[in-house]
């Protein structure tokens, strides 16, 4: 059975409405998507690190409760597990403050075994961080060698926009390894000062990776490939929190690739009808996660998908 391997940060998100903390949930960009996929019964692995402390124990227990093995987590003795404070505005969008205290030795873990047509998820500053670069490249090289699909979400925050030029070569390297790139308008604005999907694809993505999805919050989704050029409208929803929306859009796309049996060799010749079905999965996962303060799809939603699979 094909599996999904993610590499990224684990963090405890403390979510505020106004001045009051409302809930604390384990998060992390790639992690949120892996949790959703694990809940739907897809075999997943996650490569990450956490501290040997109370927050780290919460995260490890949460992983076990969600079908994610903890074999590839580096529990470091020095330093502290990272936390973030997320302040929701009246549109349920979040502004973040991060607290991190990592040790010098990072990601001292054994990687899961990759097979052909597995899917590897990378993203955020974690996939650009010079301290972790060798580890990320090691995984990407394995993916390339085995013909596993690489899914890259730059998830480029405003806090890194001053470093965009310095990080550009690493971003390009990630784009070269990627088979699908999905980013938000905001990401590309901070990276390249561009917001238009056509310009982003033509000038920054197409040369390195043929398959591109650009999201713009609740507005629409743009798909650009060698053969498909299309916009998808998003049905309006009443959002409680948009924190995990992009991460779960990614999870939905990956779920769709597996559901419709799209393999590495099929990807670049995929027709519009198949893309339509896969993008619909992404939209459903993203809409589901906006209905609560959780960073991943609900267990009820996931169980319903598992039942559909059995039928």
C-alpha positions in Angstrom: 0.0 0.0 0.0 1.3 3.5 -0.9 2.2 5.7 2.1 2.7 9.4 2.8 5.9 10.7 4.5 6.0 14.2 5.9 9.0 16.1 7.3 8.4 19.3 9.3 7.9 21.0 12.6 5.7 19.9 15.5 4.5 22.7 17.6 1.8 23.3 20.2 -0.6 26.0 19.0 -2.3 28.0 21.7 -5.3 29.7 20.0 -6.6 33.1 21.3 -9.9 34.7 20.5 -9.6 38.3 21.8 -7.4 38.2 24.9 -8.5 34.7 26.1 -6.7 31.5 25.1 -9.5 29.2 23.7 -7.7 25.9 23.0 -4.3 24.3 22.7 -3.8 21.9 19.8 -0.7 20.2 18.4 0.2 21.7 15.0 2.8 22.4 12.4 2.2 22.9 8.7 3.1 19.5 7.2 2.1 17.8 10.5 -1.6 19.1 10.3 -1.9 17.4 6.8 -0.3 14.2 8.0 -2.7 14.0 11.0 -5.7 14.3 8.6 -4.4 11.6 6.3 -3.6 9.3 9.2 -7.2 9.7 10.4 -8.5 8.6 7.0 -6.6 5.3 7.4 -3.8 6.1 4.9 -0.4 4.8 6.1 1.7 7.8 7.2 5.1 8.5 8.6 6.3 11.8 10.1 9.9 12.9 10.5 10.3 15.6 13.1 11.7 16.6 16.6 10.3 17.6 19.9 11.6 18.2 23.4 11.8 15.8 26.3 9.2 17.9 28.2 5.5 18.2 28.9 4.6 19.8 25.6 6.7 17.1 23.8 4.7 14.4 25.6 1.4 15.9 24.6 2.6 15.9 20.9 3.8 12.3 21.0 0.6 11.1 22.7 -1.4 13.0 20.0 0.6 11.3 17.3 -0.1 7.8 18.7 -3.8 8.6 19.1 -3.9 9.5 15.4 -2.2 6.5 13.8 1.1 8.3 13.3 4.2 6.2 14.4 6.7 8.1 16.6 9.7 6.1 15.4 11.0 9.0 13.3 10.8 11.7 16.0 14.0 13.0 17.5 13.2 13.7 21.2 16.0 16.0 22.2 17.1 16.2 25.9 18.3 19.9 25.7 16.1 22.8 24.6 12.3 23.0 24.8 9.4 21.9 22.5 8.3 24.8 20.4 4.9 26.6 21.0 3.0 29.2 19.1 0.4 31.8 20.1 -2.2 32.2 17.4 -4.4 35.3 17.7 -7.6 35.1 15.6 -9.1 38.2 14.1 -12.8 38.8 13.3 -12.4 36.9 10.0 -11.0 33.9 11.9 -7.5 34.4 10.3 -4.6 34.1 12.7 -1.5 36.2 13.5 1.3 34.2 15.2 4.0 34.6 17.7 6.5 31.7 17.9 8.6 30.5 20.8 11.4 28.1 19.9 14.5 26.8 21.8 16.1 24.0 19.7 19.4 22.2 20.6 22.5 22.3 18.3 22.1 18.7 17.2 18.9 18.4 15.1 16.9 15.7 13.5 19.0 12.8 14.6 16.6 10.1 13.2 16.3 7.1 11.0 14.2 7.8 7.9 11.3 5.6 6.8 11.9 3.4 3.8 10.6 5.0 0.6 9.0 3.0 -2.2 8.0 4.0 -5.7 4.7 6.1 -5.9 4.8 7.0 -2.2 4.2 10.7 -1.5 6.6 13.0 0.3 5.4 16.3 1.8 7.7 19.1 2.5 7.1 22.8 3.3 7.5 26.0 5.3 10.7 27.4 6.6 11.6 23.9 7.8 12.3 22.9 4.2 14.6 26.0 3.8 16.4 26.2 7.1 20.2 26.0 6.5 20.6 24.1 9.8 18.4 21.3 8.5 19.2 21.5 4.8 21.3 18.3 4.5 18.5 16.3 6.2 15.9 17.6 3.8 18.0 17.0 0.7 18.7 13.5 1.9 15.0 12.7 1.9 14.4 14.5 -1.4 17.3 12.5 -3.1 15.7 9.3 -1.8 12.3 10.4 -3.3 13.9 11.2 -6.6 15.8 7.9 -6.7 12.7 5.8 -5.8 10.2 7.8 -8.0 8.1 9.0 -5.1 5.9 12.0 -5.7 7.2 15.2 -3.9 4.5 17.7 -2.8 5.9 21.1 -1.9 4.0 23.9 -0.1 6.4 26.9 0.4 4.1 28.3 3.1 6.3 31.4 3.2 5.5 33.7 6.1 5.9 37.5 6.3 8.4 37.0 9.1 10.9 35.6 6.5 10.2 38.1 3.7 13.5 40.0 4.4 15.3 36.7 3.8 13.5 35.9 0.5 16.5 36.8 -1.7 19.0 34.9 0.4 16.7 31.9 0.5 15.9 32.0 -3.3 18.5 29.3 -4.3 17.1 26.9 -1.7 13.5 27.6 -2.8 14.5 26.9 -6.4 16.2 23.6 -5.4 13.0 22.5 -3.6 10.9 23.5 -6.7 13.3 21.3 -8.8 12.7 18.3 -6.6 8.9 18.9 -6.5 6.3 17.2 -8.7 3.4 19.4 -7.4 3.8 22.9 -5.9 0.9 24.4 -4.0 1.2 27.9 -2.5 -1.0 30.7 -1.4 -1.1 34.1 -3.1 0.3 35.5 0.1 3.3 33.1 0.0 4.3 34.3 -3.5 3.8 37.9 -2.6 6.3 37.6 0.3 8.7 35.5 -1.9 8.5 37.3 -5.2 6.2 40.3 -4.8 3.8 38.6 -7.2 0.1 37.8 -6.7 -1.1 36.8 -10.2 -1.2 32.9 -10.7 -0.3 33.1 -14.4 2.8 35.3 -13.7 3.9 33.2 -10.8 3.6 30.0 -12.8 5.2 31.4 -16.0 8.1 33.3 -14.3 8.8 31.3 -11.1 7.4 27.7 -11.2 6.9 26.2 -14.7 10.6 25.9 -15.5 11.2 23.7 -12.4 7.9 22.0 -11.8 5.0 21.6 -14.3 2.1 21.1 -11.8 1.0 24.2 -9.8 -1.9 25.0 -7.5 -2.3 28.6 -6.2 -4.9 29.3 -3.5 -6.1 32.8 -2.5 -8.0 32.3 0.8 -11.8 32.1 0.3 -11.6 33.5 -3.3 -10.6 30.8 -5.8 -8.0 28.1 -6.6 -5.9 28.3 -9.8 -4.6 25.2 -11.4 -1.7 25.4 -14.0 -0.2 22.3 -15.6 1.3 21.6 -19.1 -2.3 20.9 -20.4 -4.8 22.4 -17.9 -5.3 26.1 -17.1 -8.3 26.5 -14.8 -9.9 28.4 -11.9 -12.1 26.8 -9.3 -14.6 28.8 -7.2 -14.8 28.0 -3.5 -18.3 27.6 -2.0 -18.8 30.1 0.9 -18.5 28.7 4.5 -18.9 30.1 8.0 -15.3 29.7 9.3 -14.5 29.2 13.0 -10.8 29.2 12.3 -8.8 29.2 9.1 -5.5 28.0 10.8 -5.3 24.6 9.1 -7.1 25.4 5.8 -4.0 25.4 3.5 -2.4 22.4 5.2 -5.6 20.4 4.9 -6.1 21.5 1.3 -2.7 19.8 0.8 -3.9 16.7 2.6 -7.0 16.6 0.5 -5.0 16.8 -2.8 -2.8 14.0 -1.6 -5.8 12.0 -0.5 -7.2 12.5 -4.0 -4.0 11.4 -5.7 -4.2 8.1 -3.7 -8.0 7.7 -4.1 -7.8 8.0 -7.9 -4.6 6.0 -8.1 -2.4 8.7 -9.7 1.1 7.4 -9.8 4.4 9.1 -10.4 4.4 8.3 -14.1 0.8 9.5 -14.5 1.2 12.9 -12.9 2.4 15.0 -15.8 -0.2 13.7 -18.2 -3.1 13.9 -15.9 -6.4 15.0 -17.6 -8.7 17.8 -16.5 -11.4 15.4 -15.2 -9.0 13.7 -12.8 -7.6 17.1 -11.6 -11.2 18.3 -11.0 -11.9 15.3 -8.7 -8.6 15.8 -6.9 -9.1 19.5 -6.4 -12.6 18.8 -5.0 -10.9 16.6 -2.4 -8.6 19.4 -1.4 -11.6 21.8 -1.1 -13.6 19.4 1.0 -10.7 18.8 3.5 -10.0 22.6 3.8 -13.7 23.4 4.3 -14.0 20.7 7.0 -11.1 22.0 9.0 -12.5 25.6 9.0 -15.5 24.4 11.0 -13.6 24.0 14.3 -10.4 25.1 16.2 -8.7 21.8 15.3 -5.8 21.9 12.9 -6.9 18.7 11.1 -10.1 17.2 9.8 -12.5 15.7 12.4 -12.5 12.0 13.1 -16.1 11.8 11.9 -15.3 13.3 8.5 -12.3 10.9 8.2 -14.4 7.9 9.2 -17.0 8.8 6.6 -14.2 8.7 3.9 -13.0 5.4 5.2 -16.6 4.0 4.9 -16.8 5.3 1.3 -13.6 3.6 0.5 -14.9 0.3 1.8 -18.2 0.7 -0.2 
